Amino acid sequence: MMFKIGQRYVSQAEPTLGLGIVSEVQGRTVKILFPSIGQARIYRTDEAPIERFVLQVGETVKSEKGVSFVVDSVREDAGIMVYVGRNGKEMKESELSAKISTARPAVLFKALADDEVCSSRDFLRHEDAMEMYYKWISSPVRGMIGPRVNMIPHQYYLCYRACSSSTLPRLMLSDEVGLGKTIEAGMIWHALKSRGRIQRTLVIVPETLKHQWMIEMKRRFNQLFTLVDEGYIRGLFVGVAKDETKPNPFMQSNDIIVSIDFLMAQPALIEDLLKTNWDMTIIDEAHHLVCEDGFTSHEYMLANRVIGRSKGVLLLTGTPLQLHPESQFNRLKMLDPVRFADYNDFIKDQEAYLKLVRDLNKLPTDPNHHMSWDDLYECVPKNSQIRPWLEQENSKSMTAGEWMRRIVDGMGTGSVVFRNTRKGVGGFPKRVLDEIPLEPNPAYREMVDVAADRDLEASTDIQENGLLCTRFSDAWAMDERFVWLKGFLKEYKNEKVLLICESIQVVQALETLLLEFLGEGAFVMFHEDMSIMARDKAAANFSKPDGANLLIASEIGSEGRNFQFSHHLVLFDLPLDAALVEQRIGRLDRIGQDKDIIIHVPYVKGSGQEVMFRWYNEGLNSFGAPLMSGGELFLKYTESLIEALATPRASLENFVENVIPQVKKDCEQMRKHIENGRDRLLEFNSRNPEKAKEITDEIRELDAEPELKNLVFDSLMNRGLDVEKSSVQDCFLITMGPQVEAGSVPGMPDLAMAAATAGGGRVNSQTDLCGEGGGDGDGDGRVSGGTCMTVTFDRDVAMTHDDIEFISLDHPLAQGVFDYETSFGRGTVSCAIWPNSGLRGLMMQYNFAVELPVSEEWGCADIAGPKYFKVLVNAKGENMSEHFEDLSDAALKDVGVPQGNAAVDMTLRYFAKDGLAKARLIVSEQAKKYAEEAANAVEARSEQEYQRMNHLLSMRGKAGTSEALKQLRKNVQERKKIVANPQLRLDAIRLVVCK
């Protein structure tokens, strides 16, 4: 054999490995990778037990990116097969999806004739896996099932909107602080990734958010991103000589996070970045990309060039109302340079749009109100610019809500900008302040003054935090707040309490003091000096009903964590940054919180603590209502605030009487400005309760089905893994002992990964080494040297236990089971006796996979996905499919195929030829009907996409010149024709002996 890298082979000895690809040829050996199960084999080139895999004319090719077409011809180019379809489409064999079936009818019937059969249980497991996998592929919520997130309607609707177009989204997500922009971006990414529409993703974030993004993407979306930072670069370049070409860091992984600050300091890294292309680029805190008044920041210039190399883009910003209009225009221009081409035109369009917003200020935008055409006729003024369009609109062609959304798209920025507000979304708890003024301890305060005088550099911190932020541990227990805390914890000993401090020194001082007061195990710590795994375990302990009732966290505890099972928050100190205070409260003040949030704020009278309390309470009203932006007020009053903090006894009275009233006035004006500036039409366009309910209802229905759990556990136990109930309710412990080959079970970590995690790796994989703590921290470990993972199929349990894996159709473990059970040679050929059937003779069950040549790029798998068809044919060629229900309930008995029996051999030959033709004819009729329905659905969706774009461009007078619109028009008929040609593939057979 002449081996070439990229050629495809099937193992004759191990057909269950699936479709392999030549990855390396060295001398007399060839290395073949089998991507479906993540394993490789090395063979001698002169005696390799493998067979070349070549598709024939008429069969369907499919790439890893989801592109598929019917093969019209095949040619060989430098040892690599090239498949050619209609209109000159080409695909090299190296691009074939590893999941493409290698089964052929002749191979299946030869295995049956040779008695190479599986058990009925294996056959049914393969059948169940195929049906469930195809159901997942065709699900309208594919990719939305798996994220570990609360069922918040507006987030699911945004995900739906972003993924519903045949082009990748280029959007700005600008929800108010606390509404989950990171989660929205992650959900969109996960849905697109699950649907095969994106492969390579770049996330650019501020330095302070890089670890939060790493954790969120792993914990919520089961994806371990590569963090490109100094440590990663240093490790990548180890062993690379100075005269060697250094590897491009951005080409080593498909999913990368990098901080904008790190990029700005590394010109060579920027050069590498600009050599790479991306399917999706996500930029957090995008309002820092400035391009206005003749000034363009380096960050903006870099982002603009990166976005130019990316198909999809998500810009995240929470403060669009405060943005300079020119910078906002230039950010929008990055998303859609055709629409946002001229700044002056943009300003004119915005003025017209704002007039429309004022005209429609009476339009009902309550998320629970179903907008009707009567609402529109009543609310749109007679002299409004959109009144003529309303009069002409045929209300039967679309809903009133959809028409209004198209107006927002066409006249505003609704096609690229989405914004939700807390007021518009609703469902948030009430904030209740528990003010705790404490009398100063004169002796302790004297020591604080002395310490502050001796350390002028840290004097402000000492005035605010007392001696808890110093090394004077002998005096820590005298701190007035700690004395109060001891009494508070006694009173609330049965409540879950979250305590947050800004200073790591104060956190560690409290740990020392409370160990002596409460004892070990009564509370848990959560700070940056702990490994991520240790922090996850602490959070998991805190979340358990019988776990610790107190969690003491540094500021890192306010980053991205969900502690809404608690409703008591102790702000042990108050930072200068108002955004941090809002983040802290946001850990509890979330949609779905069913109790009022009690915010306990202790402060010592006359100290810097009182200065900060009055600033936030009386000035900014932060404890009463969310503050969307306090940075401007801090800058305005910095001098007065710092002076009061440095000399509280001398400055506090003046600060309270003269400064705070002005701060309050400015803050109220700012809040009023934000409220008046609300774009209610944009908010209306950003949510659709009816559609969101459809999505969440579908997900809940899938969550409630037991079939996935049964399949996953049956498959894993069949492969030698142990599954038992965990000590945590509705959870299970999966143990992979040393007898199971490492890396052979996708979704389960191997020992090396688990060991790295236990050693303080950056991201917790919810695993442990068995015998060293157990999978869920409750002593569930059983087998020393194995790997454990605690899992649940219950979304509510997963939301309160970050350390437990949430298994859904989207999860890598479930996907690994699908890949394993549906690979060729596993569960595809069976023979069984059907006792007491009431029938006589032999029947053949034919299971067909029917696939439509739909590209994943179209985003139409939910209406034109694959289907699994089954048909029963007897030895007379009669369709016996009506007996499937009885067959599925029967207690079948596995039996071998008789060898050397002429009558049996003749019947098998009949089933292999004439019977197969009969079965194919039966299924072809069903497939044709399904394909016609799918083609019509694809046509309707393509037409809807065309009409929406046409509507948008017509309002701007650009419909006649748009190449994109012409392509959409072309797509409508082309796609219908393509989908109308179903491809049938015999997937599995079962000989049924009726008795």
N, C-alpha and C positions, 0 to 999 in steps of 0.2 A: 504494500500500500504506500502511496505517496501522500503523506500528511501535510496539510497546510493549515496555518492558524486561521480559525474562523469556520472550518468545515464542521458539519454536524454529523453526529454518530449516535447509534443506539447500542447499548450493551446487550449482547446475546445472552450472557450469563446472568446479568442483573437488569432485566428490562424495566423493573420498577424504578430504576434511577431516572427514567425519563429521557428527555432529549439532551444530549451532551454537545459540547463545543470544544474543539481543539484549542487549548490555550498556550501550549508550549511544546516544541519539538527539539529534542536534544539528542544527537547521536542516534542510538538505537532505541530510544524511549520516547513516548508521546504522552503528554498530560492532557486529560480530558476533564473539563469541569462540567458538573451536572447542576445547573443553577436552581432547579426546582427544589432540591433538597440540600443545597449548599455544600456538596461534597465533590471531591475530585478523585480520579483514579489514574494511575500511571501504568502503562502497558508497554511491552516490547513491541516494536513496530513490525516485526516479522511474524508475530503470532497473536496479535491482539484479538480477543473474542468480541469484536464489535462489527457493526454493519453500518454502512453509509446511509444516511437518511436523505432521500431526494423526493420532493413532491412531484406529482404528475400533473399534466394539463387537466384542468377542470377542478382541481382541488383548491382550497383556500389557504392563502398565506396570511400570517398575522405577525406584526412586529411587537417588540416590547412596548412601544409607544401606542399600540392599539390600532395602527394603520393596517387595513386588511383589504384584499382584493382576490378575485378568481384568477388563477394562472392560465394565461393564454399560450405561453411558450416558455421554454427553459433553455438557457445557454450556459456554457462554462467559460469563466474568465479567470485565467491564471490559477486554475484548480478550485475556484469558488463558483458554486452554482448561483446564477442570477435568474430570478423569477420575473417574468414580464406579464403585465396585465393589460387591460384596455387603456387606451389613450397614452400608451407608452410608459405606464407606471412600472417601476423596477424595485426589486428588493433583493439584496444579497442574502445568502443563507445565514451569514453571520448575524444578521439583524432579526432572525426569526425569534418569536417568543419561545421561551423555554417551556411554556405551558401548552404548546401546540401538541395535539395528540399524535402519537407515533403508531397508533393501532391501525391495522388494515384487516378487512374481513377475512382474507385468506389466513392471516396469522391467527386470528381468533378461532376459526374453525379447525385449523391444524392442531391448536392446543387442545381443543375439545376432543378431537379424534384420538389424540395421544394420551388422553386422560390427565392432562395437566390442568386440573381444575381446582378452584378454591372452594371454601366452605360457603354455605348459604349466608352465614353471618357476614363474611367478608364481602360477598356479592351485594348484600343489602346495604352494607356500610358504604361501598363504592357508589351505589345508586343514590343513597341519601345524600352523600357528599356532592355528587353531581347536581342533584336537584336543588340543594341548598346553595351551592356556589352560583348556579345560574339565577336563582332567586335573588341573591345578593347583587350580582352583576346588573340585574334588571330593576333593582329597587330604586325608587325616586329619592330615597334618603341614603343611598350608598355614600359612605364617607362621613355622614352626619350621625351615624349610630354610635360609633366608638368613642368619640371625645368624652373625657370625664368632666362634664360640665352640667350645670343645672339647666332645666328645660325652660329657658327664658325666650319667649316668642320672638322678640325683635331680633335677637341674635341668629336664630334659625332662619328667619326671613331674609336677613342680609346675606347669609350664606347661600340661600336658594337663589336670590337675585344675582349674586356674583357668579354663580356656576351655571346659570340658565342660558347663557349666550354661547354660540359656537366659537366665539373668540375668547381668549383668556382675559379676565377682568383687569382693568387699569383704573383703580378707584382711590378715592380719599375717604377714609373712615374717620369721622370727626365727632363721635359721640362725646357727651360731657364726661368729665372725670367720674369714674366709678361705674360706668355702664359696660365696661369689658371690651375695649377695643382690641387688646391683646388676644383675648379669647376669640373675638370675631375673626381676626386675621388668621389665627390658628385653625379655626373651623373651616374657613375658606380654603386654606392651604391643604388641610387634611382631606377635604372632600375632593379637591382637584387631584391630589396625589393618589387617593384611593381609586379614582376613576381613570387613572392612567394618563391624565392630561398634562401633568407636569412631572419632570424628573429632577431638574436641578433648581435649587432654591438658595437665594442669598438673603440674609437678614442683617440689616445695618442698624445698629442701636447706639445710644449713648453709652459711655463706659460704665456708668452706674447701673445699667439695666442688662448687661450682657449675661450675667449669671441667672438673673430672674427669667430671661427668655430661655436659657438652656433648660432650667428646671421646668418651666411651664410646658415646653414642647415635649419633654420626656414624660412628665407626670400626667398631663392631660391628653396628649396625642400619641404617646408611645413611639416617639421618634427621638433618637439621640443625635443631635446636631453636632458638628465639629466646630469648636470654638477656635478661631484663628487668632492667637495672641502671641506674646513674646515667647512663652514656654513652648507652644506648639511649633513655632518657627524654628526655635533652637533645636528641638528634637528632630524635626524634619531634615535639618541640614547636617546632622551628626554623620560623620564619615564622608561627607561630600568635599572633595579637594577644591582648593581655591580656583584651579583652572577648569574645573568641571562645571557644566551647566546645572544650576540649582533647580530642583523641581518647583513647579508653580504650586503654591499652597492651595490655590483655589481650584486646582484640578484633581486634588487628592480625595475629594469627597463631593457627593451630590448635594448635601444639605449643610450650609455653612452659616455661622454667626460671626460677625466681626464688629468691633466698635468703631464708630466714626473717628473718635479721638486717636485710636491706634493707627488707623489709616493715614490720618493727617500728618502723623509723625514719621511715616515710613514711605518715602517717595518710591522706593523700589517695589514695595508691596502694591502701591497703586498701579504701577506699570504692569505687574502680574495680573491684577484684578481686571484691567482694561483689555486683557487678551482673552478673556473668557466670556461666554454667553450664558444666559440664564433663562429658564422658563418662567420663574417668578422672583421678583425682588420686593422685599418688604422693608420699609424704612420707618422706624419709630421716631417720635418727636420730630416730625417733618417740618414743624413750624420754625425750626432752627436753620432751615435752608433758605437763606435770605438772598433776594435779588430785587433791589428797589433803589430808586433815586440815584441811578448811575453806579451803585455799588453791588457787586456780586461776590458772595462769600465763596471761599475755596470749597466748603462743604457742598454748596449748591452746584458748583461746576462739576465736582466729582459725581454727585448724585445724577446730574443730567446726563453725563456720559455713560454711567452704569445703566441707567434706565433705558438709554438708547440701545443697549445690547440685551434687553430683557423683553420677553413677549408679554408677560403679565406684571402688574405693579400694584402694590398696596401702600399708600402713604397714610400714616397714622398721626393724627393731631387732635388735641382736645380743645383747642382755643381758636377756632376760625374767625370768631367775631372780633377778636382783638388783633387780627393779622392785618398788616399793611396790604391794601388792595393790590398793589403791583406785585408784591411777593406772592400773594395768593394766586394772582393771574399766572405768574411764571411757574408756580408749582402745577397748576392745572394744565399749563402748556406742555409740561413734561408728560402728563398723562395722555393728552389728546392734542398734539400740535396742529392738527388740521382745524379742529373746532376753535381752539383758543390761539388764533394766529396773530391778532392785533389787539393791543392793550386798549386803545381808544374805543374800538368796537365793543370790547368786553365791558367797559364802563357804561357805554350807552345801553347795552343789553341788560346790565344789572339795574340801571335806573328804571328801565321799562318793567323789569321783573319785580322790583320792589314796589312799583305802583300796583302791579297785579296782586302782590301780597297784601297791600293795604285794601285793595278793592274786595278781596276775599276774606277779610278779617272775621266775617261772621260764618264762614264755612265751617261745618262741624268736623273737627279733626280729632275728636275723642277716639282713641283706639278701639273702643267697644261699640262705636256707632257705625252702622252700615251705611255708607254714602249712597244716596239714590240720585237719579236724574232730577227728581223734584227738588232735592237739596241744591243742585247746581242751578237750576232755573230760578230758584228763589234767591240765591246768594250772589250770583254773578250780575253785577250792575248792567243796566241797559247800554251804558256808554263804555263798557269795558272792552278792551282790545280783543278779548277772546269770545265776546258774545256772538259775533258772526259765526265763528267756528262751532259754537255750541248749538246754534240754530240749525246748522247744516248737518250736524252729526246724527247718524242713524244709531239710536240707542240699542238696537239689537246686535250691533256688530261687536260691542264690548261693554263692560260694566262702566258705571259712572266713575268708580274709583280708578279703573285702568285709564280712562280718558283723562282724568285729572293728573295722573302720574305722567302721562305723555306730555301734557302741557308743562309740567314742572321740568321734564327732561328737555323740552324744546326751548323754553324761554329762560329757564334757570340753569342750574348746574346739576340737576337731579340725575343725569345719566352717569356722572362720575363722582358726585359727592353724596355721602350718606351721613345724616346726623340725627341722633336721638338725644332727648333730654330727660332728666329725671322726672320733670313735671309732666312731660308728654307720655312717658312710659308708665309711670305710677308704680305702686306696689312696694314702696320703700317704708321702713319702719319709722317711728317717731323717735327723736333724740331727746333724752331727758338728762339734764345736768344735775349731778350731785356735787355741789360746791362744798369743799371741806377746808375752811380757814383754820389754821393751826396757830396757837399761841407760841411765840418763840421761847426757846430755852436760853436764858441769858448767858449761862456758862458756855453752852455750845456755840452760840452766836459770836461770842468773844473769840473763841478759837477759830471760827470761820473767818472773822475779820483779820486776825493775825496771819492766817494762812494766805489770804488774798493779798495782803500787803507784802508778804515775802515772795510771792510769785505773781508779779504784775502781768506776766504773759497769760497766765491762766486765771487771773482774778475774776473775770466775768463768769467763767464756768464755775468757779468756787462759790461765788455769790449766789449762783442759781442752784447748784447741786449740793452745796455744803461740802463736808469732808468726805462724802462717799466717793467723790472722784479723785481723792488723794490717797496717799499711802498711809495716812494716819488711822490705821484700823482700830486702834484702841478707842477712838471716839465715834466710830461708825454707829454703834448702838444708841448713841444719844440723839441721832438725827430725828427731828420731829416727825418726818414722814414715815420713818421706819416704826417709830413708836405707835403711830396711828395704824400702820399696816398690820401690825400684830393683832390689834383689836378687830380690825376689819375682816381679817382672814378667819378669825374665830366666829364672827357673826355670819359670814358667808361660806362656811366650810363645806356646805353641800351644793354650792353653785360653781359653775365653770367660770373662772376669772382669767382674763387676759391682761397682763401688765406689761406695758412697753416703756422703755427708757431710751433716750438718744445715745447715752454714753455707755460703752462696753465696760468701763471701769465701775460705773454704778451697778450695772447688771451683775458683775462678778462680786461686788461688795454685798449685794442683796443675797446672792447665792450662799456666801459664807455665813451671813447672819441667819438666814432662814434654815440652813442645815442644822444649826444649833437649836433653833426655836421649834421647827416643825419635824425635823428628822428626815432621813433619806426616803425617797419615794413619794413624798407628799406633794412635790412639785417637780416640774421639768424646766430645763433651760433651753434657750433658742438664740444663738448668736453666731457671729461670723467666725469665731475661733473654733467652732465645731465643724466636723465634716458634714457634707450634705446628707450622707446617710444617717448620721447621728441626729441631725435636725429633723429629718423625716420621721425617725423613730420617736423623737420627742413630740412632734405634732400628732403622730398616730396615738401615742399614749394619752395625750390630752383629749383627743377626740372620743376615746372610749368611755362609755357610761361609768365603768368601774375604774377608769384610769385617774391620773393626777387631775386635781381640780384647779390647779394654778399653773399657768405657763408664763415665765418671765422672759421677755424677748428684748433684744436690742432693736435698733431701727430696722434691721433686716426682717424682723417679724411682720413688718407692715408691707412687705413687697410681695404681692401676688398670692398670699395665702388666704384661704377661706376658713374662718373660724366662726361662721354664723350660727353654729350650735351653741355658742356662748352669747350672752347679752349683757355681760358686765365687763366694762373696759376701764382699767385704771391707767390714767395718763400720769405716770410718776414724775415726769418732767415735761416741759413744753419746748420744742425746738424753735429756732428762729424762722425756719422755712414753713410757711403755712401749708404748702402742698403735702408736707410730711404729716402734719396733724390730720389733714383730710384722708391721707392714705391709711393712717392708723385707725381712724373711725370706720373707714371703708372695709376693714377686715370683718366687721360685724354688721355694719349698715349696708346691707345688700338686698337685692330683690329676693324674695322668698323668706326673709327673716320674719318669723311670726310673732316676735315680741318686741316691745320697746327697747331701745338701746340705752342702758344706764351708763353714763360717762362720769366716772369718779375722778375728780381733780383735787388732790390735796396740795396745799401751798402754805407756806409760813408767812404770816402777816408781816408786812414791812420789809420783805426780802425781795430778791430778784425774781423769786417764784411768783410773788403776787403781781409784779410788773407784767410778767408773761401771761398770767391768768387774765388780768384786766384787758390786756391787748387783744387776746383772742375772744374773750367773752363779751366785754362791753364795747370793744372797738369793732371787731370783725364778725361777731356773732357766730363763730365757728362751731360752737357746741349746740346751736339751735338749728342751723341749716347749712347745707354744703356750700363751701366757698369755692367758686370755680377758678378764681385767680386772686391771690393776695400779694403777689410779687411786686406789683406797681405801688401798693400802699407801703410795703416794707421799704422800698427805695425812697419813697417820699419822706418817710418819718424815721429813717435809719438813725440819724444823729440823736434825736430825742429818745428813741428806744434804747440805744446803746448807753446813753448817759444815765438813764433811769436804772438800767441793769447794773452798771458799774457802781453807782452810789444810790442805792434804793432809798435809804433813810432820808437822804437829803433831797432827792428828786422825785420821789413817788407821788407826793401830794400834788405838785405842779403837773406831773405827767397825767394824773387821773383827772384833775380839774380842767386843764387847758388843752392837752394833746388828745386824750381819748375821745372827747366829744367831736373834735374835728375828724378823727379817724372814722368814727361811727357815721358821720354825715357823708364822708367820701365813700365809705363802703356801701351805704344805702343807695347812693347815686349810681355806683358801679353796678349793684345788683339790678337796679331799675333799668339801667342802660342795657344790660344783658337780656332782661325780660322783654324790653321793648324791641330789641334786635332779633328776637327769636323768629326764625323763618318757619312758620307753622306749615307752610306748603312743603318745604323740604323735609320736615319731620313726618308729615303725612306720607310722603313718598318713601320714607325710610322704614316704614312698617306696614304690615298688612295682617291684621289679626286672623282673618279667615284663612289665608294661605298658611300662616304660621301654625294654626291649629291643625290643618291637614297634615303638616309635616310632623308635628309632635305626636299627634294621634297615631300616625304610622309607626313612629319609633317606639312608642309605648306598646303597640301591638306586637312588634318584633321582640321587644324586651320580655314580653310575657310568654313567648313560645318556648317550650321546653326542649324542642328538637336539637338546638345547637348544643346545649349542655350534654345531652345524651350522646350525640355524635362525638364531641370532643373527648369526653371521658372514655367512651368505648374505644376510640382510636388510640388514645394514649395508653390505656391499660393493655390493649392488644400488643403494644410495642414494648411492654415491660416496665412502664412507669406505674407508680402507686398513686392512687387517689383515695383520700379519706376526708371525713368531715373535720373542719377546723374547730378550735374552741370558740372562734368568732361566729356568731349566728349567720347562716346563709352563706358561709364561706367554706372553701375546700383547700386542702393541702395537697399539692402535686409534688411528688418526690421522684427525681431522676437519679437512680443509683449509678454506681460505677460500671454496672453491666451494660448500660446504655451508652452508645458511642457519643462522645462530646460533640456538640454542634449538629447532631442528627435530628434534633427536634426544634424546628424554628419556633421562636416565641419563648422557648426555655433557654436560659443562659447556660453556658458551659461553666466548668469549674473555674477557669481562669478569669472569666468575667465576674463571677460571684466573689472570687477572692479579691479582685481589684476593688470591687464595690465595698466589700467589708473592710478593706484597708483604707477607706476614706476617699474613694473616687469622687468625681465631681457630681455625678448624677446617680441617684438611687434607682436600681432596677427592680425594686420590690422583691428581692431574692435574698437568700442566705445560704450558708453552708450548713447542711443538715448535721445536727449534733452539736452545733455551735450557736445556739440561740433560737433555732426554729424559724420557719418561714414567716410567722406572724408575731413573733415575739412572745408567744405564750407557751413555749416548750413543746411545739408540735413536731420538732425534728425527730426523725426516727433512724435514719441510716447514715452512719458516719461516712464521710467521703462523698456523699451525694449532693445534689442541688435541690433545694426546695423553693416552691413559689406558692404563696397563698393567693387564691383567686376568688372572685365572686361574679355572678351573672346578674346581680341586683344593683341597679344604678344608685339607689338611695344608700345602700351600704358603701358602695365605692366612693360616694361623695363625702362620707364622713370618715373614711379610712384611706388616707393617701398611700399607705404602705401596702395596700392590697390591690392586685391587678384586677381591672375591670374587663371581663371577657365579653366581647360582642362579635358580631359577624365581621367587623372591621379589624379586630385585634390580630396581631401577628401570629398568635398561637392558633386561632381559628383558621387563618389563611394558610398556615403551615399544615394543618390537618386536611384542608381542602386539597392542597398540592399533593400531599402524601397519598391520600385515599383515591384521588382521581388520576394518578399517574398510570401509564400503560402497564399492564401485566398484574395489577393489583385489584382483585375483585372483579375482573372483567369476563371470566369464563367459569361457569358453574354447572353442576348437574345434581338434581335432587328428585326424590320421590315425593309425590303429593298423595298421601294416603286418604282414603275416604272422600275422594274428589267427586265421585259420581260420574267420572269420565274415564275413558280408556285410551290407551295408546300414548304416543309421544307428542309433546308440543314444544315449540321453541319460542322463547321470549327474546325479542330483539329490542334493545334499548338504543335509540338514536339521539344524537346531539344535533340539533338544528340551529345553525348559526347564520346570521345575516351579515353581509359584508359592510358593517357600519364602523367607521373610524371613531375611536375614542374622542378625537378632536371635535367631532360634531356635538358631543354632549347629549346624545340621543339614546344611550343604552337603556334608559328606563322605559322607553316606548318601543325599542327595536333590539332588545337584548336577546340572548340565546334561550332556547327552550329545550326541555328534555321530554321526548316522546317514547312511549312503550307500546309494543304490540305483541300479541300472542297469536301464533299461527300453528295449526295442527298439520299432521303429515298429509292431509288431503288439500292443504292450501287454504283452509277456511280461517276466517278471522275470529279468534276466540277471545278477543280483548275484553269482552263483557264479564269474563271470569276473574279479572284482576283483583277485584275486591275480596272475593273468596280466597284467592291465592295468597293475598297479603295476610289474611287471618289464619292461614293454615299452618300446622306444625310440620314443616318439611323435614325430610330425612336425607342427609347428604349421602351420595352414592357415587361410585366410580363409573366411568364409561366402559362398558364391556369391550374387550380387545379381541380382534379376530372373529367377530360376529358379523357375518355377511349382511344379515338383515339390518342390523344397526348401522353398519357402514353405509349401506345404500340410503337409509333414511337421513343420515347425517349429510350425505352428498346432496340429497334433495333440499334439506334445510339451508345448505351452503349456497345453493344456486337458485332454484325455483322458489323455495320458501322465502329466501332473502329478497328476491324480486317482488314477491307478493307483499312482504312486509314494507319494502321500500315504497311500493305503490300506495299502500294505505297511509303511511306517514307523509308521503309527498302531498297528498290531498290536504291533510291537516296543516302541513307546513306552508303550502301555497296560500291557504286561507289566512294563516297567521301572518305571513309575509305581506299580503295585501293590506291587512289591517295596520300592520306596522308602517308600511309605505305611506298609507294615507295619514297616519299620525305624524310621521316625519315631515310629510308635505305641509300639514297644517302648522306644525311648529316652525318650520322654515318660513312659511308664509307670514306667520305672526311676527317673526323676527324681522322680516323684510318690511312689513307694514309699520312696525314700530320705528324703524330707522327712516322709512319714507316720511312718516308723520313728523318726525323730529327735524329732518332736513327741509321738508316743505315749509315749515314755519320760518325757516331761515332763508328760504329761496335758493337752496343749494342742491335740491334733489336731482336736478337734471345733469349736474356735473360730477356727481359722486361715483368714483370707481367702486368704492365699497358697497354702495347700494346696488350697482350693476351685478357685482359678484353674488350678493344675497339673492337677487332675482334669479340668477343662473342656478344657484344652489337648490332652489325650490323643486324644479323638475329633475335635475340631475340626480339628486339624492333619492327621490322617489323611485327612479328607474333602478338605481343600484340596490336599494333595499328590497325591491320586489323579486330578487333572485336568491332564494334560500339555499344554503348548502347543507346537505345531509351527510352525517358521518355515523357509521355504525360504531357504537361505543362499547357495548357489552352484550354477551349472549348467555342464556341459561336454558339448558335442556331439562324439561319437566316431564318426569315419568308419572303418568296418571294411573292411579290404582283405585 
